[in-house]
């Protein structure tokens, strides 16, 4: 018999890997104490069992206290999904960093603009008349729409922010989005709107990485200020340091696999594209470019994507394939990785709710029996109830980068050896 579709997609046939047998659990949903138990006991087969596997690995990683990175693509802030499940998930303290797009950061600011109350987001028919919407100056993203004036006001806001004193220098992307998150937070407080994604990440000192910063409208507004400088001489000193951004991602990865208490890190990948790739690339940089032999990949890799595995794209690349690049742990991947073919917006609200219900149950039990007794009886409670302040890696950014740089200084011979190559004759 050839490999199953599950083997081809993720390399994970079930708990313990291929060859292990797992009891087929079929408990009625009417008997479930919470949504987490539905995922655990009432999804016995077919696509439901694939979803149960995602649940099992997230539950296991969180219960073990594994810090998770989050890679998310798609218009998650424009559509309001950050309010429904993304922000609550990041607020738990389970995550160490976020990898996303410039567009996610840009659209995160819309609802806090001074004119936002006059321009609410609304639902539209995804198969309607887009020509008519254009005539009305309405922007559509699938079935979510909003007035074009929102974009124009967002651009004015960003250009004003980028001229402020704290942005007049060269900085890494995470530092830039940390400062921008503080400005978004002030705007949200001024207009009485809920906390957005960047404001939450600022509050929790969660680094936000954007692997393609020029492919989005936050940076386009910096380009506008640069053009004004070129044409009229107005000062514009803001600049993104891409070298530093990648280096910081490496420093955080090295902390995760070498210094954090759990001794390993995991990742939750929603969608694909650049956020996924940037999120996975620190291990190859550390091992292949810098030559560190003691840096592993992600222990847990949970992916939800709509891309078909047959198209050869990075978005569809399963964790098993990432093992060959060193990005995922080669010894454990068969039991700690899964790729689910699904639209993450359809399943993440329910997965997040299930995780919250299990955490709430542990909290109730802790009040009854005490935390230490609970941890002894249910070790996973320790991971679920870890400090919600999180890892606050933005607060440790300079320290961790300095540590990595010190280790690189010890590898001078290796790095200089890599500078030589017999190039073909060339007349420039």
C-alpha positions in Angstrom: 0.0 0.0 0.0 1.3 3.4 -0.9 1.5 6.4 1.4 -1.8 7.9 2.7 -2.8 11.4 1.7 -2.0 12.4 5.3 1.5 11.0 5.0 2.0 12.9 1.7 0.8 16.2 3.2 2.4 16.3 6.6 4.4 13.2 7.4 2.2 12.7 10.4 -0.2 9.7 10.3 -1.2 10.2 13.9 0.1 10.5 17.5 3.5 8.8 17.7 3.9 8.8 13.9 3.3 6.1 11.3 2.8 2.6 12.6 1.3 3.6 15.9 -2.4 2.8 16.4 -4.7 5.3 18.1 -8.1 4.3 19.5 -11.0 5.6 17.5 -12.8 7.8 20.0 -16.5 8.5 19.2 -18.1 10.4 22.0 -21.4 12.2 21.5 -21.1 16.0 21.3 -24.1 16.1 23.7 -21.8 14.8 26.4 -18.9 17.2 25.8 -18.1 19.6 28.7 -16.6 22.1 26.3 -15.6 22.7 22.7 -12.1 21.4 23.5 -13.6 18.0 24.2 -15.5 18.0 20.9 -12.2 18.4 19.1 -10.6 15.7 21.3 -13.4 13.1 21.2 -16.0 13.8 18.6 -14.1 14.2 15.3 -13.2 10.5 14.7 -12.6 10.3 10.9 -11.9 11.9 7.5 -11.5 15.7 7.4 -12.7 15.8 11.0 -9.7 13.7 12.2 -7.3 16.1 10.3 -8.8 19.0 12.3 -8.6 16.9 15.5 -4.9 16.4 14.8 -4.4 20.2 14.6 -6.1 20.5 17.9 -4.1 17.7 19.5 -0.7 19.3 18.5 -1.7 22.8 19.6 -3.0 21.4 22.9 0.2 19.4 23.4 2.6 22.2 22.5 0.7 24.7 24.8 0.5 22.2 27.6 4.3 21.6 27.4 4.9 25.3 27.7 6.4 25.6 24.2 6.7 29.2 23.0 5.0 29.5 19.6 5.7 31.8 16.7 2.7 32.9 14.6 2.8 33.4 10.8 -0.3 34.8 9.4 -1.1 36.1 5.9 -4.3 37.5 4.4 -6.4 40.5 5.4 -6.8 39.4 9.0 -7.1 43.0 10.4 -9.1 44.5 7.6 -11.7 41.8 8.1 -11.8 42.2 11.8 -10.6 38.7 12.7 -8.0 40.2 15.0 -10.8 41.2 17.3 -12.6 37.9 17.2 -9.8 35.3 17.8 -6.2 36.6 16.9 -5.8 39.2 19.6 -7.3 37.0 22.3 -4.9 34.2 21.2 -1.8 36.5 21.3 -2.9 37.9 24.7 -2.4 34.5 26.4 1.3 34.7 26.6 1.8 31.6 24.6 3.5 33.3 21.6 7.0 34.8 21.2 6.7 36.6 17.9 4.5 37.4 14.9 5.4 37.2 11.2 2.9 38.9 8.9 2.5 41.4 6.0 2.8 45.1 5.7 -0.8 45.2 4.6 -1.9 43.6 7.9 -0.1 46.4 9.8 -1.6 49.1 7.5 -5.2 48.0 7.7 -4.9 47.6 11.5 -5.1 51.4 11.9 -8.3 52.0 10.0 -10.9 51.7 12.8 -9.0 54.2 15.0 -8.9 57.0 12.5 -10.8 60.2 13.4 -13.2 59.7 10.5 -13.7 56.0 11.0 -17.1 56.3 12.7 -18.5 57.9 9.5 -17.1 55.1 7.3 -17.9 51.7 8.8 -16.9 48.4 7.3 -19.8 46.5 5.8 -20.6 43.2 4.0 -21.0 43.0 0.2 -21.8 40.2 -2.3 -18.5 38.8 -3.4 -20.1 38.1 -6.8 -21.7 41.5 -7.1 -21.1 44.4 -9.5 -17.5 45.6 -8.8 -17.7 48.2 -11.4 -20.6 49.8 -9.5 -18.5 49.6 -6.3 -15.7 51.4 -8.0 -18.0 54.1 -9.1 -19.1 54.5 -5.5 -15.3 54.6 -4.5 -15.9 51.5 -2.4 -13.0 49.0 -1.8 -13.9 45.3 -1.7 -11.8 42.5 -0.2 -13.8 39.2 -0.8 -17.0 40.0 1.1 -15.8 42.9 3.2 -16.0 46.5 1.9 -15.2 50.0 3.1 -14.9 53.5 1.5 -11.8 54.5 -0.3 -11.6 57.6 1.9 -10.5 55.3 4.7 -7.3 54.5 2.8 -6.7 58.2 2.0 -7.0 59.1 5.7 -4.8 56.2 6.8 -2.2 57.5 4.4 -2.3 61.0 5.9 -2.1 59.5 9.4 0.9 57.4 8.5 2.8 60.3 6.8 2.2 62.5 9.9 3.4 59.7 12.2 6.5 59.0 10.1 7.6 62.6 10.5 7.5 62.4 14.3 10.8 62.5 16.2 11.1 58.9 17.2 11.0 57.7 13.6 13.8 59.9 12.3 16.5 57.2 12.2 17.4 53.8 10.8 15.7 50.9 12.7 14.7 47.3 12.3 11.2 46.4 11.3 10.2 45.0 14.7 11.3 48.3 16.4 9.4 50.3 13.8 6.2 48.3 14.3 6.7 48.5 18.1 6.8 52.3 17.9 3.9 52.4 15.4 1.9 50.2 17.7 2.2 52.8 20.4 0.9 55.5 18.0 -2.0 53.2 17.0 -2.8 52.6 20.7 -2.9 56.4 21.4 -5.2 56.8 18.4 -7.5 54.0 19.6 -7.7 55.5 23.1 -8.5 58.9 21.7 -11.4 57.6 19.7 -12.6 54.9 22.1 -12.1 51.9 19.8 -11.0 48.4 20.7 -7.3 47.5 20.9 -5.8 46.6 17.5 -3.1 44.1 16.6 -0.1 46.4 16.7 -1.3 48.1 19.9 -1.6 44.7 21.6 1.8 43.6 20.4 3.3 46.8 21.7 1.6 46.2 25.1 3.0 42.7 25.3 6.4 43.5 23.7 5.7 41.0 20.9 8.0 41.4 17.9 6.3 41.8 14.5 8.3 40.8 11.5 7.4 41.7 7.9 9.5 39.9 5.3 8.4 42.0 2.4 8.0 45.5 3.8 8.0 47.2 0.4 4.9 45.2 -0.6 2.4 47.2 1.4 1.0 50.7 2.1 2.8 51.5 5.3 6.1 51.6 3.5 4.5 53.3 0.5 3.9 56.3 2.7 7.6 56.4 3.6 8.3 56.4 -0.2 6.0 59.5 -0.4 8.1 61.3 2.2 11.3 60.2 0.5 10.0 61.6 -2.8 9.1 64.9 -1.1 12.7 65.0 0.2 14.1 64.3 -3.3 11.9 67.0 -4.9 11.8 69.7 -2.2 14.5 69.0 0.3 12.2 68.2 3.3 14.1 66.0 5.8 13.2 62.4 5.9 15.5 60.2 8.0 13.3 57.1 8.6 14.9 54.0 7.1 14.2 50.3 7.6 17.3 48.2 8.5 16.5 44.8 6.8 19.8 43.3 7.9 19.0 44.0 11.5 15.5 42.7 11.1 16.7 39.3 9.9 19.4 39.2 12.5 16.8 39.9 15.3 14.8 36.9 14.0 17.9 34.7 14.3 18.6 36.0 17.8 15.0 35.2 18.9 15.1 31.8 17.3 18.4 31.0 19.0 17.0 32.1 22.4 14.0 29.8 21.8 15.9 26.6 21.0 18.9 27.3 23.4 17.8 29.4 26.4 14.0 29.2 27.0 12.8 27.0 29.8 10.9 24.6 27.5 14.1 23.9 25.4 12.2 24.1 22.1 9.9 26.3 20.0 6.9 25.6 17.8 5.0 27.5 15.1 1.5 28.1 14.0 1.3 28.9 10.3 -1.9 30.4 8.9 -1.9 30.7 5.2 1.5 30.9 3.4 3.6 33.3 1.4 6.3 35.5 2.7 5.1 35.5 6.4 5.5 31.7 6.4 9.0 31.8 4.8 10.4 34.5 6.9 9.1 32.7 10.0 10.9 29.5 9.0 14.2 30.9 7.8 16.2 31.6 11.0 17.4 28.0 11.4 18.9 27.8 7.9 20.6 31.2 8.4 22.0 30.1 11.7 23.1 26.6 10.6 24.0 27.1 6.9 25.2 30.8 6.8 26.7 31.2 10.3 27.6 27.5 10.7 26.1 26.8 14.1 25.8 23.0 14.5 23.7 23.2 17.7 20.7 25.1 16.5 17.6 23.0 15.7 14.4 23.9 13.8 10.9 24.0 15.1 9.8 21.1 17.2 6.1 21.7 16.5 4.8 22.9 13.1 1.0 23.3 12.8 0.0 24.7 9.4 -3.5 25.5 8.0 -3.4 26.4 4.3 -5.6 26.3 1.2 -2.7 25.9 -1.2 -2.7 22.5 -2.9 0.5 20.5 -2.2 0.9 19.6 -5.8 1.6 23.2 -7.0 5.1 23.3 -5.5 4.6 26.6 -3.8 6.0 27.6 -0.5 2.5 28.2 0.7 1.6 24.5 0.3 5.0 23.1 1.4 4.3 20.6 4.2 6.3 20.4 7.4 7.9 17.1 6.2 9.4 19.0 3.3 10.7 21.7 5.6 12.6 19.0 7.5 14.9 18.7 4.5 15.8 22.3 4.8 16.5 22.0 8.5 13.6 24.3 9.4 11.7 21.6 11.3 13.0 19.0 13.8 14.0 15.9 11.8 13.7 13.5 14.7 10.3 14.4 15.9 8.4 15.8 12.9 6.3 12.6 12.3 4.6 13.1 15.7 4.7 16.9 16.1 3.7 18.3 12.7 0.5 18.6 10.6 -0.7 20.5 7.6 -4.5 21.0 7.3 -6.1 21.8 4.0 -8.5 24.5 5.1 -9.3 28.2 5.2 -8.0 29.2 8.6 -10.7 31.8 9.0 -13.2 28.9 9.1 -11.5 27.0 11.8 -9.4 29.3 14.0 -12.3 30.9 15.9 -13.3 27.4 17.0 -9.8 26.2 17.8 -9.1 29.4 19.8 -12.3 29.0 21.7 -11.5 25.4 22.5 -8.1 26.4 23.8 -9.6 29.2 26.0 -12.2 26.8 27.4 -9.5 24.3 28.4 -7.5 27.1 30.0 -10.6 28.3 31.9 -11.2 24.8 33.2 -7.6 24.6 34.5 -8.1 28.0 36.1 -11.3 26.8 37.9 -9.5 23.7 39.1 -6.5 25.8 40.3 -8.9 27.9 42.4 -10.3 24.7 44.0 -7.1 22.7 44.6 -4.2 25.1 44.3 -1.8 25.6 41.4 0.9 23.2 42.5 -1.5 20.4 43.2 -3.1 21.0 39.9 0.3 21.0 38.1 1.2 17.7 39.7 -2.0 16.0 38.7 -2.4 17.7 35.3 1.1 18.8 34.0 -0.4 20.5 30.9 -2.0 23.0 33.2 1.4 24.6 33.8 1.8 25.4 30.1 -1.8 26.6 29.7 -1.5 28.9 32.8 2.0 30.2 32.1 2.5 33.9 32.8 0.2 35.9 30.4 2.7 38.7 30.2 4.5 36.5 27.7 8.1 36.4 26.7 8.4 40.2 26.0 11.3 39.7 23.5 11.2 43.3 22.4 12.4 44.2 25.9 15.3 41.7 25.4 16.1 42.6 21.8 19.4 44.3 22.4 20.6 41.7 24.9 19.8 38.7 22.6 21.3 40.3 19.5 24.5 41.1 21.5 24.7 37.4 22.6 24.3 36.1 19.0 26.9 38.6 17.7 29.4 37.5 20.4 29.0 33.9 19.3 29.5 34.9 15.7 32.8 36.6 16.6 34.0 33.2 17.6 33.4 31.9 14.1 35.6 34.3 12.2 37.6 31.6 10.4 34.5 29.8 9.2 32.8 33.0 8.0 35.9 34.3 6.2 36.4 30.9 4.5 32.9 31.4 3.0 33.8 34.6 1.3 35.9 32.9 -1.3 34.6 31.5 -4.6 36.3 30.9 -8.0 34.2 33.4 -10.0 34.1 33.2 -13.8 36.0 35.9 -15.6 33.8 39.0 -16.0 34.1 42.3 -17.8 31.8 44.8 -16.3 
